[in-house]
Amino acid sequence: MTYSNLSKIKTKFRTKGNVTGNFGRPKSKAGSTLSGIGVTNAETVKCMTQDEYIARLHYAFDNTTDMKLQQFIYTELRKIHIQRGTW
């Protein structure tokens, strides 16, 4: 039987270098660089009233020929009128 030196190999803990695991790239840190998305100031946001929204829906319904859009507008108007109790 031949003498083997394999039992004397000591395992080495990895304590140096980049922490990888992302296909060789360094692992990304938590958080996003896009954190500013969705942040607006009050000058750019214009809230419309429900009556204005209804008027725009009626205008869009009269000026479109797309059946899916007409169905969506009809269901939206129906929901609003049921909510108001005017249907």
N, C-alpha and C positions, 0 to 999 in steps of 0.2 A: 504494500500500500504506500502511495506517495504522500508525502507530507504537504498539507495545504496551508496557505497563509491567509485564507479567506476569513477565518474566524477572528482574526486580529484587526480587521478593518473597522475603524470607528466611523460611525455616522456623523455627519457634520450638519448642524442646524444652519439654515440659511439666515444669516443676520446682516448681510450686506447686499447692496444693489436695490433696484426698483422692485416694488411689489407688483408682480404681473399676474396674469390669469385672464387677461383680456387679449389673447392671441399675441402676446409679446409686447403689447403696449402697456404703459402704466395704468393702473386702475384709476378710474375717474372719481373725483370727489363728489360728495353729495351736494345737491343744489343744481340750479340751472342758470345758464348765462342769459336765458330769456326771461328773467324774472320781471322785467318791465312791461311785458305784454299784458294787456288788459287794463293797465293803469291809464286813466284819462283824466283830463281836467274838466270842470263843469262847463266850460265854454264850448266844448266840442259836442257834448251830449245834449240832445234836444228831446225832451219828453213830449209826446203827443197825447192829446186827450183821446178818450175812447170814441168820441164823436168824429174826430178827425180821422181816426183809424177806420171807422165804418165808412166814412166818405171815400177814403182811398180804396177800400175794398170794393165798393160799388163802382167806382171809376174803372178799376182794374177788371172787374167782372164784365163790364160793358165793352171794354176795348180789347179783350183777348179772345182767341179762337181755340186755345188749348183746353181740351176737356179736363185734364188733370188739374190744371190751375183753377178752372171754374169750379170743379168739385171741392177743391181745398177752400176757395173763397166762400162757397156756399156753406160748408161745414163750420167755418170760422164765424160767419154771420149768424148762423143758427145757434152756435154756442153762446154768442154774446146776447142774442135776443132771449134765449132761454134763461140765461143768468139774470137779465134785467126783468124778466117776466112779461115781455112784450110780444112773445111769439104766439 
